């Protein structure tokens, strides 16, 4: 498989620099098939098929386990409730 061109990469990702000149990813226009080794400060418009550290916003359906505390409401059924 040949390496992507810079033009192909720029079609998938947009960037911005903060006040210190550090480069950040603003948007990703496609699927991430590997790990995100940083924080996501906005929405994920799709599914997460893996583990999530902490969530400070809302979560749709959870098919796996919640291994921490829930500090907000659960507006649906809780199945297989365990201590």
C-alpha positions as CSV (number, residue, x, y, z in Angstrom):
1,X,0.0,0.0,0.0
2,X,1.4,3.4,-0.9
3,X,1.7,6.2,1.6
4,X,-1.0,8.9,1.4
5,X,-0.2,12.2,-0.2
6,X,-0.4,15.4,1.9
7,X,-3.5,16.4,-0.1
8,X,-5.2,13.2,0.9
9,X,-4.4,13.7,4.5
10,X,-5.6,17.3,4.5
11,X,-9.0,16.1,3.1
12,X,-9.4,13.9,6.2
13,X,-8.2,16.3,9.0
14,X,-8.4,20.0,9.8
15,X,-6.0,21.7,12.2
16,X,-5.6,24.9,14.2
17,X,-2.9,26.5,16.3
18,X,-3.5,27.7,19.9
19,X,-2.1,30.9,21.4
20,X,1.2,29.2,22.1
21,X,1.6,28.1,18.5
22,X,0.9,24.4,19.3
23,X,-0.8,22.5,16.5
24,X,-4.1,20.7,17.3
25,X,-6.5,18.6,15.3
26,X,-9.8,20.4,14.9
27,X,-11.9,17.9,13.0
28,X,-11.5,14.4,11.6
29,X,-13.6,13.6,8.5
30,X,-13.6,9.8,8.5
31,X,-13.1,6.8,10.8
32,X,-10.2,6.4,13.2
33,X,-9.1,2.8,13.0
34,X,-6.5,3.2,15.8
35,X,-6.1,4.8,19.1
36,X,-6.7,8.4,20.1
37,X,-3.9,9.2,22.5
38,X,-5.3,12.5,23.7
39,X,-8.6,14.1,24.6
40,X,-11.7,14.7,22.5
41,X,-13.3,18.0,23.5
42,X,-16.4,17.9,21.3
43,X,-18.8,15.3,19.9
44,X,-18.2,11.9,18.4
45,X,-20.8,11.5,15.6
46,X,-20.6,7.8,15.3
47,X,-19.8,4.7,17.4
48,X,-16.9,3.9,19.7
49,X,-15.9,0.3,19.5
50,X,-13.4,0.2,22.3
51,X,-12.8,1.6,25.7
52,X,-13.4,5.2,26.8
53,X,-11.6,6.8,29.7
54,X,-13.9,9.4,31.2
55,X,-17.0,11.1,29.6
56,X,-17.9,14.6,30.6
57,X,-21.0,14.8,28.3
58,X,-23.8,12.5,27.3
59,X,-23.6,8.9,26.1
60,X,-26.0,7.1,23.9
61,X,-26.3,3.4,24.4
62,X,-23.6,1.4,26.3
63,X,-23.2,-2.2,25.2
64,X,-20.3,-2.8,27.6
65,X,-19.6,-2.2,31.2
66,X,-19.5,1.1,33.2
67,X,-16.5,0.7,35.5
68,X,-16.9,4.0,37.3
69,X,-19.5,6.3,38.7
70,X,-22.5,7.8,36.9
71,X,-22.9,11.4,38.1
72,X,-26.0,12.2,36.0
73,X,-29.3,10.6,35.0
74,X,-29.8,7.3,33.3
75,X,-32.8,7.8,31.0
76,X,-33.4,4.2,30.0
77,X,-33.2,0.6,31.4
78,X,-30.3,-0.7,33.4
79,X,-29.9,-4.4,32.6
80,X,-27.7,-6.9,34.6
81,X,-27.2,-4.5,37.5
82,X,-24.3,-5.8,39.7
83,X,-22.5,-4.4,42.8
